[in-house]
């Protein structure tokens, strides 16, 4: 896209936000702390999750992409080999590698400001490789441009997913929305490597 969505300030989730996220994911979100980024359509597209869930389980993935349209477009990038190409560049471009390590440190610092998860990685494969673009794009949206270089790159490759209007229409009941979000969270959970690094909200 020529112009990525603008950065938005984090806000406490409203009841309407929780309903929207529930329909985006087709389940009740766990550990929801804040709306980290809001789509131009008005709905949340990235949420901030607690470093530990309600039952005490560590949850290292601080920023979690919820918009099913954005997630689907990112999945297409991943299937096209973008992650492999980015990882290869990290090994040959010291400037990119340094910026990506700084993104890793930013991610951990933001998470540590809430609760320290001693010994846990950041997310998305940082700082040495790329194993989940969903996580990197979520970080780029939440933190703003210039923080996560590969998240920014992936974001620039995406279509303007909000142009067709909201991805879900929350009804306030217990329904599952239009089904668009079904299964998209699995890629952030364990579709790219070690169990426990990217988990389901």
KOLLUM-333738 format. One record per residue (C-alpha): residue in one letter; x, y, z. Coordinates in steps of 0.5 Angstrom, whole numbers, padded with zeros to 4 digits. Layout:
N
a_X_Y_Z
...
//
This chain:
201
x_0000_0000_0000
x_0002_0007_-0001
x_0000_0010_0005
x_0000_0005_0011
x_-0006_0006_0017
x_-0004_0012_0022
x_-0001_0010_0028
x_-0007_0011_0034
x_-0006_0011_0041
x_-0008_0005_0045
x_-0014_0005_0049
x_-0018_0001_0054
x_-0023_-0004_0051
x_-0030_-0002_0051
x_-0035_-0007_0051
x_-0036_-0006_0043
x_-0029_-0007_0042
x_-0029_-0014_0046
x_-0035_-0016_0042
x_-0031_-0014_0035
x_-0025_-0018_0037
x_-0029_-0024_0039
x_-0032_-0024_0032
x_-0026_-0023_0029
x_-0023_-0029_0032
x_-0029_-0033_0033
x_-0028_-0034_0040
x_-0027_-0029_0047
x_-0020_-0026_0047
x_-0016_-0028_0053
x_-0011_-0023_0057
x_-0014_-0017_0053
x_-0011_-0011_0056
x_-0012_-0005_0051
x_-0013_-0004_0044
x_-0006_-0003_0041
x_-0008_0000_0034
x_-0015_0001_0031
x_-0016_0000_0024
x_-0019_0006_0020
x_-0026_0003_0019
x_-0026_0004_0027
x_-0025_-0003_0029
x_-0019_-0006_0033
x_-0014_-0009_0029
x_-0009_-0010_0034
x_-0010_-0012_0041
x_-0005_-0012_0047
x_-0005_-0018_0051
x_-0002_-0019_0058
x_0004_-0023_0059
x_0001_-0028_0063
x_-0006_-0030_0062
x_-0012_-0030_0068
x_-0009_-0037_0070
x_-0002_-0035_0070
x_0000_-0038_0064
x_0006_-0034_0060
x_0004_-0031_0054
x_0010_-0027_0051
x_0006_-0025_0045
x_0004_-0018_0047
x_0001_-0015_0040
x_-0004_-0020_0037
x_-0007_-0018_0030
x_-0014_-0019_0030
x_-0017_-0017_0023
x_-0018_-0023_0019
x_-0017_-0019_0013
x_-0010_-0016_0014
x_-0009_-0023_0017
x_-0011_-0027_0011
x_-0007_-0022_0006
x_-0001_-0023_0011
x_-0002_-0031_0010
x_-0001_-0030_0003
x_0006_-0026_0004
x_0008_-0032_0008
x_0006_-0037_0003
x_0010_-0033_-0002
x_0017_-0034_0001
x_0017_-0027_0004
x_0020_-0029_0011
x_0025_-0034_0008
x_0028_-0028_0004
x_0028_-0023_0010
x_0031_-0028_0014
x_0037_-0029_0009
x_0038_-0021_0009
x_0039_-0021_0016
x_0045_-0025_0015
x_0048_-0021_0010
x_0045_-0014_0012
x_0049_-0011_0018
x_0044_-0005_0018
x_0038_-0009_0018
x_0040_-0014_0023
x_0042_-0008_0028
x_0035_-0005_0027
x_0031_-0011_0027
x_0035_-0013_0034
x_0033_-0006_0036
x_0026_-0008_0035
x_0027_-0014_0039
x_0029_-0010_0045
x_0023_-0005_0044
x_0018_-0011_0044
x_0021_-0014_0050
x_0022_-0007_0054
x_0014_-0006_0052
x_0013_-0013_0055
x_0017_-0012_0061
x_0014_-0005_0063
x_0008_-0009_0064
x_0011_-0016_0067
x_0018_-0019_0066
x_0017_-0026_0063
x_0024_-0028_0065
x_0028_-0032_0059
x_0022_-0032_0054
x_0023_-0029_0047
x_0020_-0023_0044
x_0016_-0026_0038
x_0016_-0027_0031
x_0023_-0030_0031
x_0026_-0023_0033
x_0032_-0022_0033
x_0035_-0027_0029
x_0030_-0029_0024
x_0023_-0028_0021
x_0018_-0034_0023
x_0011_-0030_0024
x_0009_-0024_0020
x_0003_-0023_0023
x_0007_-0021_0030
x_0012_-0016_0026
x_0006_-0013_0023
x_0002_-0012_0029
x_0008_-0009_0033
x_0009_-0004_0027
x_0002_-0002_0027
x_0002_-0001_0035
x_0009_0002_0036
x_0009_0006_0029
x_0013_0007_0023
x_0021_0006_0024
x_0021_0001_0030
x_0020_-0005_0027
x_0024_-0005_0020
x_0021_-0012_0017
x_0014_-0011_0020
x_0014_-0004_0016
x_0016_-0007_0010
x_0011_-0013_0011
x_0006_-0007_0012
x_0008_-0004_0006
x_0006_-0010_0002
x_-0001_-0011_0004
x_-0007_-0008_0001
x_-0011_-0003_0004
x_-0015_-0008_0008
x_-0020_-0003_0011
x_-0023_-0001_0004
x_-0029_-0005_0004
x_-0031_-0003_0010
x_-0031_-0007_0017
x_-0029_-0014_0017
x_-0034_-0016_0022
x_-0041_-0013_0025
x_-0042_-0014_0032
x_-0049_-0016_0034
x_-0048_-0016_0042
x_-0050_-0023_0042
x_-0046_-0030_0043
x_-0046_-0031_0035
x_-0039_-0032_0032
x_-0040_-0026_0027
x_-0039_-0027_0019
x_-0034_-0033_0020
x_-0028_-0029_0017
x_-0023_-0030_0023
x_-0024_-0037_0024
x_-0017_-0040_0024
x_-0013_-0034_0023
x_-0010_-0034_0030
x_-0007_-0041_0029
x_-0002_-0038_0025
x_0000_-0033_0030
x_0000_-0039_0035
x_0005_-0045_0033
x_0005_-0044_0025
x_0012_-0042_0025
x_0016_-0046_0030
x_0017_-0047_0037
x_0010_-0048_0041
x_0009_-0043_0046
x_0012_-0037_0043
x_0006_-0034_0039
x_0000_-0037_0042
x_-0007_-0036_0041
x_-0011_-0030_0045
//
